[in-house]
Amino acid sequence: MFIGCTSTGVQVTFDDEKSNTIREHIQYYLDGDIDSMMSIIADDAEIYINSDESVSAEEARSIHELEHSIFKDISTSWSQEEGGVDIGAWIESTDYPAGPANKPVSVTQAWFTLNGTSIKTGEALSTPVHVSYIWNDSGQVETIYQFFDSVDATAVIEASLAPSE
């Protein structure tokens, strides 16, 4: 006899409000609209960029503005297979129930390849990125974890910021 079924575990969604908000957030970044991009980030957010030490929302804003002064043709790409449909970024949101070491939490994750060209040197950059956005109860992002291989990015940025000879 079948009595019923209630979902009590993790819920993963792809076309929900939070996932769509992150799609807009990324598009604002690509467009260079840093004010709109930052509008979903709590003022007291903790942002971890390849580090276990956080930067503030204002510091992150400055980093993103600097990136746009260094790079042109900034885009994202993501395809499940080579030659497949490029959807720009894979974005999903997950609602986790409370557990022994955590309160209930909503997390949106994005995977993409960040592409751009140095304005100064013409050097192209293409680096895989994974970002996790942790939401607060007010509908803002309170914590961000951003991971990418910084070797190539650092080299292009340093060359772009070096004085001209």
Protein Blocks (a to p, Z undefined) as FASTA:
>chain_A
ZZbdcdfbdcddfkbfklmmmmmmmmmmmnopaklmmmmpcfkbccdehiabdcdfklmm
mmmmmmmmmpghiacdddfbghiacehiacddddddddfkbccddddddddddddddfkl
opacdddddddddddfkopafbdcddddfklmmmmmmmmmpccZZ
